[in-house]
Amino acid sequence: MDKARDILKRAGLKETKGRLLVLRLLIERKRILSIEDIQYGLKSNSPDKVTLYRMMEQFEGAEIIRKVDFKEGFQRYEYQGDHDHDHHHHIVCSGCERIEHVEDQAIENALRKITKHSKSFMGEIDHSLEFFGVCNSCKK
């Protein structure tokens, strides 16, 4: 069976042409994509922006993707399947926009400790932690 079809089925989402095209693109590109990146990647087959945003909300709700905010004024989306739903962070080059995954248990332990010692918050809290810098290639 097609991987995208299987994912939609397990998520309980109706299989539509648009969902299949978008999900396949997210799986194949193996990188974080904006709505504009998705539209460009699908060219004339792309659903309109409103439909894409709605689709991303559905995919996020089904834990197929994760929304990533690099404080650029728009969201990016990352397929979660390759990370087994493990939470991770990113380091982003402010020159060329290269993105690298950061998976560090010490960061996660620190965040759990913060939550544990909070007087006002209990249980798991959502968070976003991204690092920004200049990659070695851009420094040259």
Protein Blocks (a to p, Z undefined) as FASTA:
>chain_A
ZZklmmmmmnopacdfklmmmmmmmmmnopacdfklmmmmnmmmpccfklmmmmmmmmmm
nomaccddehnopacdddfklnnopacdddddfklopacddddfklmmmmmmmmmmpckb
gcjdddddddddddfklmZZ
